[in-house]
Amino acid sequence: MRLQSKGYGIFVKLSFLVILLLFPRSSWAAGASPMEVIRSGTQKVLSILRESKAGQGPTLRQREGEILTVVSNYFDFDQMSKMALGYPWKQQTPEKREEFARLFKRLLFNTYIDRMENYHNQQIFYDSQTVDGNFATVKTHFLSKGENIPIDYRLQNESGRWRIYDVVVQGISYDQNYRAQIASILSRESFDGLLGMLRAKVERRG
């Protein structure tokens, strides 16, 4: 299976940066601002990347379970799955929704890990945050070969804790990108066919 749409190459290439910002410290407690949620994990992840690159600690693949557990706490994968699938979500049984969410989560995570192995020492800047009720946007950017790459994080407050539900990389939204790809697949395949494609892709990665 190949999920692809316009702008997907840039989108996938930069996906590793999302996970760079998702490791907790004490400041990730309930009540932390959206900016604090995004900012607080950076040094921890950069440290892990440098250790792995220098051979001073376990490889990123060896720490996948640990990373996935942390990311699951602060990335709202259930909401991301619903948004990516769109209207067909309501048409599925609870069992099929659960399988789709599980496979979609793993697909995203595998992309992050694959890209993370190739990057370290990225210079990240935290530009601003805006809060509107229970929703917030944190604007950041990083430098890559002298080019500014903007990344916006969209968060929602759930019981006093901010969680990420969408990321916009160079103007390309995770939500809109994957929704377009999935809609294209469902225009020619059944939902069971979509699940089979996702399942095969995840299983090939291991």
N, CA and C atoms as an extended XYZ file, in Angstrom:
618
Properties=species:S:1:pos:R:3:atomname:S:1:resname:S:1:resid:I:1 pbc="F F F"
N         0.842       -1.197        0.000 N   MET     1
C         0.000        0.000        0.000 CA  MET     1
C         0.872        1.240        0.000 C   MET     1
N         0.447        2.246       -0.764 N   ARG     2
C         1.216        3.478       -0.796 CA  ARG     2
C         0.268        4.654       -0.636 C   ARG     2
N         0.301        5.283        0.518 N   LEU     3
C        -0.511        6.463        0.721 CA  LEU     3
C         0.224        7.648        0.142 C   LEU     3
N        -0.386        8.319       -0.817 N   GLN     4
C         0.331        9.406       -1.468 CA  GLN     4
C        -0.647       10.418       -2.026 C   GLN     4
N        -0.288       11.709       -1.934 N   SER     5
C        -1.033       12.794       -2.544 CA  SER     5
C        -0.082       13.950       -2.753 C   SER     5
N        -0.557       15.039       -3.336 N   LYS     6
C         0.288       16.189       -3.627 CA  LYS     6
C         0.939       16.707       -2.358 C   LYS     6
N         2.231       16.913       -2.427 N   GLY     7
C         2.962       17.425       -1.278 CA  GLY     7
C         3.380       16.351       -0.292 C   GLY     7
N         3.065       15.091       -0.565 N   TYR     8
C         3.339       14.033        0.399 CA  TYR     8
C         4.826       13.818        0.638 C   TYR     8
N         5.658       14.021       -0.412 N   GLY     9
C         7.098       13.813       -0.244 CA  GLY     9
C         7.672       14.715        0.820 C   GLY     9
N         7.336       15.995        0.768 N   ILE    10
C         7.812       16.924        1.792 CA  ILE    10
C         7.239       16.558        3.134 C   ILE    10
N         5.969       16.224        3.145 N   PHE    11
C         5.264       15.865        4.381 CA  PHE    11
C         5.937       14.699        5.097 C   PHE    11
N         6.231       13.632        4.356 N   VAL    12
C         6.849       12.456        4.962 CA  VAL    12
C         8.283       12.740        5.384 C   VAL    12
N         9.019       13.456        4.550 N   LYS    13
C        10.423       13.743        4.844 CA  LYS    13
C        10.584       14.460        6.170 C   LYS    13
N         9.617       15.295        6.515 N   LEU    14
C         9.731       16.115        7.718 CA  LEU    14
C         8.975       15.540        8.907 C   LEU    14
N         8.338       14.389        8.749 N   SER    15
C         7.499       13.861        9.817 CA  SER    15
C         8.269       13.560       11.094 C   SER    15
N         9.564       13.275       10.974 N   PHE    16
C        10.348       12.937       12.163 CA  PHE    16
C        10.329       14.056       13.175 C   PHE    16
N        10.127       15.282       12.757 N   LEU    17
C        10.191       16.407       13.691 CA  LEU    17
C         9.060       16.388       14.694 C   LEU    17
N         7.967       15.767       14.348 N   VAL    18
C         6.862       15.694       15.294 CA  VAL    18
C         7.301       14.963       16.561 C   VAL    18
N         7.923       13.831       16.390 N   ILE    19
C         8.315       13.045       17.541 CA  ILE    19
C         9.464       13.674       18.311 C   ILE    19
N        10.206       14.569       17.678 N   LEU    20
C        11.264       15.272       18.394 CA  LEU    20
C        10.717       16.055       19.580 C   LEU    20
N         9.437       16.356       19.543 N   LEU    21
C         8.867       17.269       20.520 CA  LEU    21
C         7.858       16.578       21.431 C   LEU    21
N         8.009       15.264       21.610 N   LEU    22
C         6.975       14.539       22.329 CA  LEU    22
C         7.474       13.723       23.513 C   LEU    22
N         8.609       14.104       24.142 N   PHE    23
C         9.084       13.366       25.295 CA  PHE    23
C         8.834       14.151       26.567 C   PHE    23
N         8.268       13.502       27.612 N   PRO    24
C         7.839       14.237       28.783 CA  PRO    24
C         8.956       14.498       29.778 C   PRO    24
N         8.811       15.614       30.496 N   ARG    25
C         9.557       15.871       31.709 CA  ARG    25
C         8.524       16.300       32.740 C   ARG    25
N         8.957       16.770       33.879 N   SER    26
C         8.007       17.111       34.925 CA  SER    26
C         7.053       18.209       34.490 C   SER    26
N         7.473       19.078       33.575 N   SER    27
C         6.640       20.189       33.156 CA  SER    27
C         5.488       19.760       32.254 C   SER    27
N         5.408       18.452       31.952 N   TRP    28
C         4.309       17.971       31.132 CA  TRP    28
C         3.083       17.647       31.961 C   TRP    28
N         3.068       18.041       33.201 N   ALA    29
C         1.923       17.763       34.054 CA  ALA    29
C         0.716       18.557       33.584 C   ALA    29
N        -0.469       18.166       34.107 N   ALA    30
C        -1.677       18.907       33.783 CA  ALA    30
C        -1.478       20.364       34.143 C   ALA    30
N        -1.948       21.249       33.282 N   GLY    31
C        -1.777       22.674       33.528 CA  GLY    31
C        -0.651       23.291       32.738 C   GLY    31
N         0.214       22.487       32.126 N   ALA    32
C         1.286       23.020       31.291 CA  ALA    32
C         0.676       23.698       30.075 C   ALA    32
N         1.293       24.792       29.643 N   SER    33
C         0.789       25.516       28.480 CA  SER    33
C         1.089       24.720       27.215 C   SER    33
N         0.391       25.034       26.115 N   PRO    34
C         0.699       24.345       24.855 CA  PRO    34
C         2.173       24.480       24.467 C   PRO    34
N         2.726       25.670       24.617 N   MET    35
C         4.137       25.868       24.293 CA  MET    35
C         5.033       24.995       25.164 C   MET    35
N         4.721       24.890       26.439 N   GLU    36
C         5.514       24.057       27.346 CA  GLU    36
C         5.433       22.591       26.952 C   GLU    36
N         4.244       22.155       26.536 N   VAL    37
C         4.082       20.762       26.108 CA  VAL    37
C         4.990       20.464       24.921 C   VAL    37
N         5.023       21.390       23.959 N   ILE    38
C         5.852       21.187       22.769 CA  ILE    38
C         7.334       21.322       23.096 C   ILE    38
N         7.668       22.339       23.880 N   ARG    39
C         9.071       22.645       24.137 CA  ARG    39
C         9.748       21.639       25.069 C   ARG    39
N         8.990       21.133       26.059 N   SER    40
C         9.615       20.416       27.171 CA  SER    40
C        10.337       19.139       26.786 C   SER    40
N         9.891       18.482       25.696 N   GLY    41
C        10.528       17.234       25.333 CA  GLY    41
C        11.764       17.345       24.479 C   GLY    41
N        12.042       18.510       23.965 N   THR    42
C        13.074       18.629       22.938 CA  THR    42
C        14.444       18.140       23.392 C   THR    42
N        14.923       18.618       24.535 N   GLN    43
C        16.268       18.265       24.967 CA  GLN    43
C        16.412       16.769       25.240 C   GLN    43
N        15.367       16.157       25.761 N   LYS    44
C        15.411       14.713       26.013 CA  LYS    44
C        15.574       13.935       24.714 C   LYS    44
N        14.786       14.300       23.705 N   VAL    45
C        14.852       13.576       22.448 CA  VAL    45
C        16.181       13.808       21.741 C   VAL    45
N        16.626       15.064       21.741 N   LEU    46
C        17.912       15.353       21.104 CA  LEU    46
C        19.039       14.582       21.777 C   LEU    46
N        18.949       14.443       23.094 N   SER    47
C        19.955       13.674       23.819 CA  SER    47
C        19.947       12.209       23.383 C   SER    47
N        18.746       11.644       23.243 N   ILE    48
C        18.632       10.254       22.810 CA  ILE    48
C        19.179       10.084       21.396 C   ILE    48
N        18.853       11.030       20.516 N   LEU    49
C        19.356       10.960       19.151 CA  LEU    49
C        20.883       10.979       19.115 C   LEU    49
N        21.467       11.892       19.892 N   ARG    50
C        22.926       12.001       19.894 CA  ARG    50
C        23.570       10.748       20.472 C   ARG    50
N        22.978       10.213       21.536 N   GLU    51
C        23.510        8.984       22.129 CA  GLU    51
C        23.471        7.842       21.116 C   GLU    51
N        22.340        7.722       20.415 N   SER    52
C        22.210        6.643       19.442 CA  SER    52
C        23.208        6.803       18.297 C   SER    52
N        23.355        8.042       17.812 N   LYS    53
C        24.292        8.286       16.722 CA  LYS    53
C        25.728        8.003       17.140 C   LYS    53
N        26.030        8.296       18.427 N   ALA    54
C        27.393        8.104       18.919 CA  ALA    54
C        27.643        6.695       19.427 C   ALA    54
N        26.619        5.854       19.390 N   GLY    55
C        26.756        4.496       19.887 CA  GLY    55
C        26.871        4.410       21.383 C   GLY    55
N        26.370        5.415       22.095 N   GLN    56
C        26.476        5.460       23.552 CA  GLN    56
C        25.228        4.950       24.257 C   GLN    56
N        24.258        4.498       23.509 N   GLY    57
C        23.028        3.993       24.103 CA  GLY    57
C        22.307        3.096       23.117 C   GLY    57
N        21.151        2.574       23.517 N   PRO    58
C        20.374        1.724       22.608 CA  PRO    58
C        20.006        2.479       21.338 C   PRO    58
N        19.807        1.745       20.260 N   THR    59
C        19.374        2.361       19.014 CA  THR    59
C        17.924        2.803       19.135 C   THR    59
N        17.519        3.645       18.209 N   LEU    60
C        16.131        4.102       18.226 CA  LEU    60
C        15.165        2.931       18.054 C   LEU    60
N        15.517        1.985       17.209 N   ARG    61
C        14.641        0.827       17.016 CA  ARG    61
C        14.509        0.004       18.295 C   ARG    61
N        15.573       -0.066       19.068 N   GLN    62
C        15.510       -0.791       20.333 CA  GLN    62
C        14.630       -0.083       21.354 C   GLN    62
N        14.406        1.209       21.144 N   ARG    63
C        13.602        1.988       22.083 CA  ARG    63
C        12.228        2.314       21.525 C   ARG    63
N        11.830        1.612       20.471 N   GLU    64
C        10.548        1.915       19.848 CA  GLU    64
C         9.379        1.771       20.809 C   GLU    64
N         9.400        0.718       21.619 N   GLY    65
C         8.305        0.508       22.562 CA  GLY    65
C         8.186        1.665       23.540 C   GLY    65
N         9.303        2.108       24.066 N   GLU    66
C         9.331        3.239       24.990 CA  GLU    66
C         8.821        4.510       24.323 C   GLU    66
N         9.302        4.753       23.114 N   ILE    67
C         8.905        5.956       22.387 CA  ILE    67
C         7.412        5.924       22.078 C   ILE    67
N         6.911        4.780       21.644 N   LEU    68
C         5.499        4.668       21.290 CA  LEU    68
C         4.604        4.913       22.497 C   LEU    68
N         5.010        4.405       23.652 N   THR    69
C         4.223        4.626       24.866 CA  THR    69
C         4.124        6.103       25.188 C   THR    69
N         5.242        6.801       25.089 N   VAL    70
C         5.253        8.238       25.388 CA  VAL    70
C         4.414        9.004       24.377 C   VAL    70
N         4.614        8.714       23.104 N   VAL    71
C         3.890        9.430       22.063 CA  VAL    71
C         2.383        9.214       22.201 C   VAL    71
N         1.988        8.016       22.566 N   SER    72
C         0.568        7.711       22.703 CA  SER    72
C        -0.090        8.545       23.794 C   SER    72
N         0.689        8.954       24.775 N   ASN    73
C         0.135        9.755       25.872 CA  ASN    73
C        -0.159       11.184       25.448 C   ASN    73
N         0.572       11.703       24.467 N   TYR    74
C         0.469       13.117       24.151 CA  TYR    74
C         0.016       13.407       22.722 C   TYR    74
N        -0.077       12.384       21.932 N   PHE    75
C        -0.657       12.497       20.599 CA  PHE    75
C        -2.039       11.890       20.664 C   PHE    75
N        -3.049       12.595       20.248 N   ASP    76
C        -4.409       12.070       20.289 CA  ASP    76
C        -4.660       11.252       19.022 C   ASP    76
N        -4.152       10.029       19.006 N   PHE    77
C        -4.249        9.191       17.817 CA  PHE    77
C        -5.692        8.833       17.492 C   PHE    77
N        -6.546        8.687       18.516 N   ASP    78
C        -7.949        8.391       18.239 CA  ASP    78
C        -8.593        9.530       17.450 C   ASP    78
N        -8.356       10.757       17.883 N   GLN    79
C        -8.916       11.896       17.175 CA  GLN    79
C        -8.311       12.032       15.782 C   GLN    79
N        -7.018       11.787       15.668 N   MET    80
C        -6.360       11.864       14.368 CA  MET    80
C        -6.925       10.818       13.408 C   MET    80
N        -7.225        9.631       13.943 N   SER    81
C        -7.797        8.577       13.108 CA  SER    81
C        -9.173        8.974       12.598 C   SER    81
N       -10.004        9.515       13.493 N   LYS    82
C       -11.340        9.956       13.094 CA  LYS    82
C       -11.264       11.040       12.030 C   LYS    82
N       -10.368       11.995       12.233 N   MET    83
C       -10.245       13.110       11.291 CA  MET    83
C        -9.718       12.634        9.937 C   MET    83
N        -8.762       11.713        9.955 N   ALA    84
C        -8.183       11.218        8.704 CA  ALA    84
C        -9.194       10.402        7.905 C   ALA    84
N       -10.025        9.640        8.612 N   LEU    85
C       -11.011        8.807        7.918 CA  LEU    85
C       -12.225        9.622        7.498 C   LEU    85
N       -12.593       10.616        8.302 N   GLY    86
C       -13.733       11.461        7.955 CA  GLY    86
C       -15.068       10.753        8.156 C   GLY    86
N       -16.015       11.050        7.278 N   TYR    87
C       -17.377       10.524        7.431 CA  TYR    87
C       -17.439        8.999        7.535 C   TYR    87
N       -16.636        8.229        6.769 N   PRO    88
C       -16.720        6.765        6.863 CA  PRO    88
C       -16.492        6.215        8.271 C   PRO    88
N       -15.873        7.013        9.163 N   TRP    89
C       -15.673        6.552       10.543 CA  TRP    89
C       -17.003        6.158       11.180 C   TRP    89
N       -18.043        6.968       10.952 N   LYS    90
C       -19.344        6.721       11.568 CA  LYS    90
C       -20.019        5.481       11.013 C   LYS    90
N       -19.609        5.049        9.848 N   GLN    91
C       -20.247        3.920        9.191 CA  GLN    91
C       -19.660        2.578        9.601 C   GLN    91
N       -18.575        2.590       10.392 N   GLN    92
C       -17.876        1.350       10.731 CA  GLN    92
C       -18.293        0.832       12.108 C   GLN    92
N       -18.115       -0.459       12.294 N   THR    93
C       -18.375       -1.054       13.603 CA  THR    93
C       -17.281       -0.628       14.581 C   THR    93
N       -17.540       -0.713       15.884 N   PRO    94
C       -16.494       -0.383       16.859 CA  PRO    94
C       -15.214       -1.187       16.652 C   PRO    94
N       -15.354       -2.441       16.241 N   GLU    95
C       -14.179       -3.283       16.039 CA  GLU    95
C       -13.331       -2.772       14.870 C   GLU    95
N       -13.988       -2.387       13.791 N   LYS    96
C       -13.244       -1.892       12.630 CA  LYS    96
C       -12.633       -0.525       12.905 C   LYS    96
N       -13.340        0.308       13.670 N   ARG    97
C       -12.770        1.593       14.064 CA  ARG    97
C       -11.502        1.382       14.885 C   ARG    97
N       -11.575        0.443       15.815 N   GLU    98
C       -10.421        0.173       16.676 CA  GLU    98
C        -9.235       -0.325       15.863 C   GLU    98
N        -9.500       -1.216       14.900 N   GLU    99
C        -8.397       -1.729       14.088 CA  GLU    99
C        -7.811       -0.630       13.215 C   GLU    99
N        -8.671        0.191       12.623 N   PHE   100
C        -8.165        1.284       11.805 CA  PHE   100
C        -7.302        2.219       12.635 C   PHE   100
N        -7.769        2.594       13.824 N   ALA   101
C        -7.006        3.510       14.678 CA  ALA   101
C        -5.661        2.903       15.054 C   ALA   101
N        -5.651        1.614       15.351 N   ARG   102
C        -4.396        0.941       15.730 CA  ARG   102
C        -3.418        0.922       14.560 C   ARG   102
N        -3.895        0.565       13.386 N   LEU   103
C        -3.025        0.493       12.213 CA  LEU   103
C        -2.552        1.875       11.779 C   LEU   103
N        -3.441        2.852       11.827 N   PHE   104
C        -3.079        4.206       11.427 CA  PHE   104
C        -2.027        4.775       12.371 C   PHE   104
N        -2.200        4.524       13.656 N   LYS   105
C        -1.220        4.960       14.655 CA  LYS   105
C         0.144        4.352       14.362 C   LYS   105
N         0.171        3.066       14.068 N   ARG   106
C         1.445        2.397       13.813 CA  ARG   106
C         2.071        2.889       12.514 C   ARG   106
N         1.249        3.159       11.514 N   LEU   107
C         1.759        3.672       10.248 CA  LEU   107
C         2.454        5.014       10.457 C   LEU   107
N         1.817        5.915       11.196 N   LEU   108
C         2.431        7.197       11.500 CA  LEU   108
C         3.724        7.019       12.277 C   LEU   108
N         3.674        6.175       13.288 N   PHE   109
C         4.835        5.995       14.148 CA  PHE   109
C         6.009        5.412       13.377 C   PHE   109
N         5.757        4.429       12.525 N   ASN   110
C         6.839        3.842       11.739 CA  ASN   110
C         7.513        4.886       10.851 C   ASN   110
N         6.708        5.792       10.297 N   THR   111
C         7.269        6.864        9.475 CA  THR   111
C         8.177        7.748       10.308 C   THR   111
N         7.738        8.097       11.523 N   TYR   112
C         8.544        8.935       12.407 CA  TYR   112
C         9.887        8.273       12.710 C   TYR   112
N         9.841        6.998       13.107 N   ILE   113
C        11.059        6.292       13.495 CA  ILE   113
C        12.034        6.202       12.326 C   ILE   113
N        11.510        5.864       11.149 N   ASP   114
C        12.378        5.753        9.977 CA  ASP   114
C        13.104        7.057        9.697 C   ASP   114
N        12.395        8.178        9.841 N   ARG   115
C        13.011        9.472        9.564 CA  ARG   115
C        13.936        9.907       10.694 C   ARG   115
N        13.604        9.567       11.931 N   MET   116
C        14.417        9.976       13.071 CA  MET   116
C        15.828        9.424       13.005 C   MET   116
N        15.955        8.230       12.451 N   GLU   117
C        17.264        7.598       12.400 CA  GLU   117
C        18.257        8.370       11.529 C   GLU   117
N        17.737        9.243       10.696 N   ASN   118
C        18.599        9.967        9.760 CA  ASN   118
C        18.870       11.411       10.166 C   ASN   118
N        18.318       11.843       11.306 N   TYR   119
C        18.447       13.249       11.676 CA  TYR   119
C        18.848       13.408       13.138 C   TYR   119
N        19.672       14.393       13.385 N   HIS   120
C        19.987       14.795       14.756 CA  HIS   120
C        20.577       16.202       14.702 C   HIS   120
N        20.699       16.799       15.868 N   ASN   121
C        21.249       18.158       15.983 CA  ASN   121
C        20.477       19.193       15.175 C   ASN   121
N        19.185       18.996       15.038 N   GLN   122
C        18.364       19.995       14.367 CA  GLN   122
C        18.189       21.212       15.278 C   GLN   122
N        18.244       22.389       14.700 N   GLN   123
C        18.064       23.627       15.451 CA  GLN   123
C        16.599       24.034       15.358 C   GLN   123
N        15.897       23.981       16.492 N   ILE   124
C        14.467       24.211       16.519 CA  ILE   124
C        14.172       25.516       17.240 C   ILE   124
N        13.234       26.291       16.694 N   PHE   125
C        12.847       27.571       17.276 CA  PHE   125
C        11.351       27.536       17.608 C   PHE   125
N        11.007       28.089       18.770 N   TYR   126
C         9.624       28.132       19.233 CA  TYR   126
C         9.146       29.574       19.089 C   TYR   126
N         8.261       29.817       18.154 N   ASP   127
C         7.940       31.177       17.758 CA  ASP   127
C         6.795       31.796       18.555 C   ASP   127
N         5.675       31.099       18.682 N   SER   128
C         4.534       31.694       19.359 CA  SER   128
C         3.483       30.635       19.657 C   SER   128
N         2.551       30.997       20.539 N   GLN   129
C         1.393       30.156       20.768 CA  GLN   129
C         0.152       31.041       20.803 C   GLN   129
N        -0.939       30.512       20.299 N   THR   130
C        -2.226       31.178       20.408 CA  THR   130
C        -3.214       30.192       21.006 C   THR   130
N        -4.035       30.670       21.914 N   VAL   131
C        -5.016       29.827       22.595 CA  VAL   131
C        -6.401       30.421       22.382 C   VAL   131
N        -7.331       29.596       21.944 N   ASP   132
C        -8.711       30.004       21.749 CA  ASP   132
C        -9.606       28.969       22.406 C   ASP   132
N        -9.948       29.223       23.672 N   GLY   133
C       -10.735       28.244       24.411 CA  GLY   133
C        -9.958       26.971       24.643 C   GLY   133
N       -10.514       25.858       24.186 N   ASN   134
C        -9.865       24.561       24.365 CA  ASN   134
C        -8.966       24.177       23.202 C   ASN   134
N        -8.703       25.119       22.304 N   PHE   135
C        -7.849       24.828       21.162 CA  PHE   135
C        -6.667       25.794       21.136 C   PHE   135
N        -5.547       25.310       20.635 N   ALA   136
C        -4.337       26.135       20.601 CA  ALA   136
C        -3.490       25.757       19.396 C   ALA   136
N        -2.661       26.705       18.986 N   THR   137
C        -1.677       26.470       17.928 CA  THR   137
C        -0.324       26.955       18.416 C   THR   137
N         0.670       26.104       18.284 N   VAL   138
C         2.048       26.474       18.610 CA  VAL   138
C         2.828       26.503       17.307 C   VAL   138
N         3.405       27.661       17.005 N   LYS   139
C         4.177       27.827       15.776 CA  LYS   139
C         5.667       27.655       16.077 C   LYS   139
N         6.312       26.810       15.300 N   THR   140
C         7.743       26.573       15.434 CA  THR   140
C         8.366       26.571       14.042 C   THR   140
N         9.680       26.566       14.010 N   HIS   141
C        10.362       26.315       12.749 CA  HIS   141
C        11.743       25.751       13.057 C   HIS   141
N        12.345       25.115       12.066 N   PHE   142
C        13.711       24.635       12.229 CA  PHE   142
C        14.498       24.979       10.981 C   PHE   142
N        15.805       24.939       11.145 N   LEU   143
C        16.699       25.269       10.047 CA  LEU   143
C        17.238       23.999        9.416 C   LEU   143
N        17.142       23.910        8.115 N   SER   144
C        17.691       22.791        7.370 CA  SER   144
C        18.452       23.343        6.176 C   SER   144
N        19.776       23.284        6.244 N   LYS   145
C        20.637       23.808        5.183 CA  LYS   145
C        20.322       25.269        4.894 C   LYS   145
N        20.096       26.009        5.968 N   GLY   146
C        19.836       27.433        5.840 CA  GLY   146
C        18.408       27.802        5.505 C   GLY   146
N        17.551       26.814        5.306 N   GLU   147
C        16.154       27.072        4.960 CA  GLU   147
C        15.277       26.967        6.201 C   GLU   147
N        14.367       27.911        6.385 N   ASN   148
C        13.411       27.859        7.479 CA  ASN   148
C        12.249       26.942        7.111 C   ASN   148
N        12.001       25.918        7.930 N   ILE   149
C        10.904       24.987        7.712 CA  ILE   149
C         9.869       25.199        8.814 C   ILE   149
N         8.709       25.804        8.505 N   PRO   150
C         7.704       26.053        9.541 CA  PRO   150
C         6.900       24.799        9.876 C   PRO   150
N         6.662       24.601       11.172 N   ILE   151
C         5.826       23.496       11.647 CA  ILE   151
C         4.874       24.050       12.693 C   ILE   151
N         3.582       23.916       12.449 N   ASP   152
C         2.564       24.358       13.399 CA  ASP   152
C         1.921       23.141       14.048 C   ASP   152
N         1.774       23.204       15.378 N   TYR   153
C         1.141       22.128       16.129 CA  TYR   153
C        -0.228       22.582       16.601 C   TYR   153
N        -1.240       21.806       16.327 N   ARG   154
C        -2.596       22.095       16.766 CA  ARG   154
C        -2.944       21.184       17.936 C   ARG   154
N        -3.376       21.773       19.008 N   LEU   155
C        -3.632       21.031       20.234 CA  LEU   155
C        -5.044       21.294       20.737 C   LEU   155
N        -5.548       20.334       21.495 N   GLN   156
C        -6.844       20.474       22.149 CA  GLN   156
C        -6.685       20.142       23.630 C   GLN   156
N        -7.355       20.905       24.472 N   ASN   157
C        -7.282       20.684       25.914 CA  ASN   157
C        -8.319       19.650       26.328 C   ASN   157
N        -7.836       18.575       26.936 N   GLU   158
C        -8.713       17.521       27.429 CA  GLU   158
C        -8.460       17.338       28.911 C   GLU   158
N        -9.416       17.735       29.723 N   SER   159
C        -9.314       17.595       31.181 CA  SER   159
C        -8.048       18.248       31.719 C   SER   159
N        -7.729       19.430       31.202 N   GLY   160
C        -6.579       20.180       31.692 CA  GLY   160
C        -5.252       19.812       31.061 C   GLY   160
N        -5.262       18.907       30.097 N   ARG   161
C        -4.018       18.490       29.442 CA  ARG   161
C        -4.111       18.743       27.947 C   ARG   161
N        -3.115       19.405       27.410 N   TRP   162
C        -3.069       19.684       25.980 CA  TRP   162
C        -2.534       18.481       25.220 C   TRP   162
N        -3.262       18.101       24.158 N   ARG   163
C        -2.832       16.983       23.318 CA  ARG   163
C        -2.859       17.415       21.853 C   ARG   163
N        -1.916       16.900       21.093 N   ILE   164
C        -1.768       17.260       19.687 CA  ILE   164
C        -2.720       16.420       18.838 C   ILE   164
N        -3.475       17.101       17.967 N   TYR   165
C        -4.384       16.388       17.072 CA  TYR   165
C        -4.083       16.637       15.597 C   TYR   165
N        -3.216       17.598       15.297 N   ASP   166
C        -2.848       17.836       13.900 CA  ASP   166
C        -1.525       18.590       13.865 C   ASP   166
N        -0.785       18.383       12.802 N   VAL   167
C         0.489       19.057       12.583 CA  VAL   167
C         0.492       19.579       11.156 C   VAL   167
N         0.948       20.802       10.965 N   VAL   168
C         1.016       21.407        9.641 CA  VAL   168
C         2.485       21.678        9.325 C   VAL   168
N         3.018       20.984        8.340 N   VAL   169
C         4.415       21.108        7.942 CA  VAL   169
C         4.488       21.812        6.597 C   VAL   169
N         5.076       22.993        6.599 N   GLN   170
C         5.173       23.790        5.369 CA  GLN   170
C         3.812       23.930        4.685 C   GLN   170
N         2.802       24.186        5.495 N   GLY   171
C         1.464       24.398        4.963 CA  GLY   171
C         0.691       23.135        4.661 C   GLY   171
N         1.280       21.973        4.888 N   ILE   172
C         0.610       20.702        4.606 CA  ILE   172
C         0.130       20.089        5.918 C   ILE   172
N        -1.179       19.928        6.053 N   SER   173
C        -1.784       19.386        7.263 CA  SER   173
C        -1.781       17.867        7.241 C   SER   173
N        -1.376       17.258        8.358 N   TYR   174
C        -1.479       15.797        8.478 CA  TYR   174
C        -2.910       15.361        8.196 C   TYR   174
N        -3.863       16.022        8.848 N   ASP   175
C        -5.264       15.661        8.724 CA  ASP   175
C        -5.710       15.698        7.269 C   ASP   175
N        -5.515       16.814        6.611 N   GLN   176
C        -5.976       16.963        5.236 CA  GLN   176
C        -5.229       16.043        4.281 C   GLN   176
N        -3.929       15.869        4.522 N   ASN   177
C        -3.123       15.031        3.645 CA  ASN   177
C        -3.596       13.580        3.680 C   ASN   177
N        -3.697       13.024        4.881 N   TYR   178
C        -4.096       11.625        4.992 CA  TYR   178
C        -5.555       11.419        4.631 C   TYR   178
N        -6.412       12.410        4.923 N   ARG   179
C        -7.817       12.263        4.555 CA  ARG   179
C        -7.959       12.165        3.041 C   ARG   179
N        -7.197       12.968        2.319 N   ALA   180
C        -7.252       12.918        0.852 CA  ALA   180
C        -6.779       11.568        0.336 C   ALA   180
N        -5.707       11.045        0.931 N   GLN   181
C        -5.187        9.749        0.497 CA  GLN   181
C        -6.180        8.627        0.771 C   GLN   181
N        -6.758        8.643        1.973 N   ILE   182
C        -7.691        7.584        2.353 CA  ILE   182
C        -8.965        7.664        1.526 C   ILE   182
N        -9.454        8.882        1.276 N   ALA   183
C       -10.641        9.040        0.444 CA  ALA   183
C       -10.397        8.496       -0.958 C   ALA   183
N        -9.197        8.716       -1.476 N   SER   184
C        -8.861        8.204       -2.802 CA  SER   184
C        -8.889        6.680       -2.818 C   SER   184
N        -8.350        6.068       -1.776 N   ILE   185
C        -8.343        4.603       -1.690 CA  ILE   185
C        -9.768        4.068       -1.589 C   ILE   185
N       -10.588        4.706       -0.728 N   LEU   186
C       -11.954        4.227       -0.521 CA  LEU   186
C       -12.844        4.458       -1.742 C   LEU   186
N       -12.404        5.297       -2.665 N   SER   187
C       -13.180        5.495       -3.889 CA  SER   187
C       -13.097        4.283       -4.815 C   SER   187
N       -12.117        3.411       -4.554 N   ARG   188
C       -11.952        2.230       -5.400 CA  ARG   188
C       -11.846        0.924       -4.614 C   ARG   188
N       -11.791        1.040       -3.276 N   GLU   189
C       -11.681       -0.143       -2.427 CA  GLU   189
C       -12.735       -0.083       -1.327 C   GLU   189
N       -13.110       -1.256       -0.799 N   SER   190
C       -13.988       -1.301        0.365 CA  SER   190
C       -13.194       -0.929        1.610 C   SER   190
N       -13.897       -0.703        2.719 N   PHE   191
C       -13.196       -0.404        3.961 CA  PHE   191
C       -12.344       -1.594        4.396 C   PHE   191
N       -12.848       -2.798        4.181 N   ASP   192
C       -12.053       -3.981        4.497 CA  ASP   192
C       -10.789       -4.016        3.641 C   ASP   192
N       -10.911       -3.571        2.384 N   GLY   193
C        -9.729       -3.499        1.534 CA  GLY   193
C        -8.716       -2.512        2.062 C   GLY   193
N        -9.199       -1.362        2.547 N   LEU   194
C        -8.310       -0.370        3.152 CA  LEU   194
C        -7.599       -0.947        4.363 C   LEU   194
N        -8.346       -1.632        5.225 N   LEU   195
C        -7.727       -2.256        6.397 CA  LEU   195
C        -6.669       -3.269        5.981 C   LEU   195
N        -6.958       -4.046        4.947 N   GLY   196
C        -5.991       -5.033        4.478 CA  GLY   196
C        -4.705       -4.374        3.989 C   GLY   196
N        -4.830       -3.251        3.287 N   MET   197
C        -3.650       -2.533        2.812 CA  MET   197
C        -2.830       -2.003        3.984 C   MET   197
N        -3.505       -1.400        4.949 N   LEU   198
C        -2.806       -0.883        6.123 CA  LEU   198
C        -2.131       -2.013        6.893 C   LEU   198
N        -2.854       -3.110        7.047 N   ARG   199
C        -2.314       -4.247        7.794 CA  ARG   199
C        -1.051       -4.784        7.124 C   ARG   199
N        -1.093       -4.931        5.810 N   ALA   200
C         0.058       -5.458        5.077 CA  ALA   200
C         1.255       -4.513        5.182 C   ALA   200
N         0.994       -3.223        5.100 N   LYS   201
C         2.084       -2.243        5.176 CA  LYS   201
C         2.740       -2.262        6.549 C   LYS   201
N         1.932       -2.333        7.596 N   VAL   202
C         2.466       -2.371        8.954 CA  VAL   202
C         3.238       -3.660        9.191 C   VAL   202
N         2.707       -4.778        8.713 N   GLU   203
C         3.358       -6.068        8.922 CA  GLU   203
C         4.688       -6.142        8.176 C   GLU   203
N         4.771       -5.528        7.002 N   ARG   204
C         6.042       -5.543        6.270 CA  ARG   204
C         7.116       -4.782        7.041 C   ARG   204
N         6.714       -3.738        7.716 N   ARG   205
C         7.667       -2.959        8.510 CA  ARG   205
C         8.083       -3.716        9.765 C   ARG   205
N         7.153       -4.471       10.348 N   GLY   206
C         7.447       -5.233       11.563 CA  GLY   206
C         7.267       -4.410       12.803 C   GLY   206
